Amino acid sequence: MTIFSAMLDQLGLDVDEAAAIIGQSPITVRRKRQGVRNVTDADVKSLRDFWHAIQRGDLSRMPTGVREAALARRVLRGVCGIDGPGRRIYEDDEAA
């Protein structure tokens, strides 16, 4: 696994979504994910800006995978939980 691949996984982005965010073709992103091509500072800046948008809670226009990954991190941090098989997210008052 490359660091770039891990960054995309942390963000919940697939290759096509990442390509749209950093303004490159999916094949280029796939090669960077595999370590065949080098990641640029501009790539990192774009993904970092995207990460900060997620951290601010700007999830409404995010792809489904990104929203799910953000919610998963909240559950893992103990900020919220998952309520039964319906997967309804609830805020954990004690964790705040």
N, C-alpha and C positions, 0 to 999 in steps of 0.2 A: 504494500500500500504506500502511495506517495502522500506527502503532506497536502498537496492540492486535492487529492482524492478524499482525504480525511476532512478537509475543509468543506468540500461539497456535501459529504455525508453529514457533517455537523449542521449544515444549513438545510438539509433535507432536499437538496436540489439534484435532479437528474441531469444528464448531459445536455438535453435540449433546453431546459430551463436555465442552466448555467450559461449556455451559449448566448441566450437572449440577454442575460444580465451583463455579461462582459463584452457583448458585441462581437462575437466570433462565431465561426461555423461549428456545428456539433462535432465534426471530425477533428478540428483543432483542439477543442476542449477534451475530446476523448483521448487524443495523443498526450495532452498535458496531464490528464488523469493517470495515464499509464506511465508517465515519466519519459516518454519519447521526445516531447518538446518541453522547453523551459517555460516556467511560469514567469510572467513579468510583474514588475511593481504595479503596473496599471491593473492587472488581473487581481492582485491582492487588494488594492485600494477599492475596486468595485465590489469585491466580496466583503470587505470590511464595512463599507458603507451599507451594504445589504444587511449584514449582521447587526449593525447599530439600529437599523430600522426595525428589525425583529425585536431587539432588546427594548425599544421604545414602545412595543406593542402594536406597531403598524402592520397588523396581520390581515386586514380585510381584503386586500387585493393580492395577497401572496398565493402562490400555487399550493394545492392541497398538501403536498409533501412537506412544504415549509411550515405550514400551520401545524401539521401533525408533529413535526420535529420540535417546534417551539413548545407545544403543549407537553410533549414527552419530557423535555428538559424541566418544565415547571413541576411536573409530577415527581421527577427524580430529585429536584431540589426540596420537595416537601411544601411547595407553595400552594398546590392544589392536588386533588386526587381524582380517581376514576370511580364512578358510582356504578358498580355492577356491570352486567353484560351489555347494557345499552351504551356503555362508554361515555356517559355524560360526565363532563368535567365539572367539578365543584371546587370552590375556594375553601381552603383549610384555614379557619380562623386562628387555630393554635400556631400554625407555621408562620404567620405573618409577623 
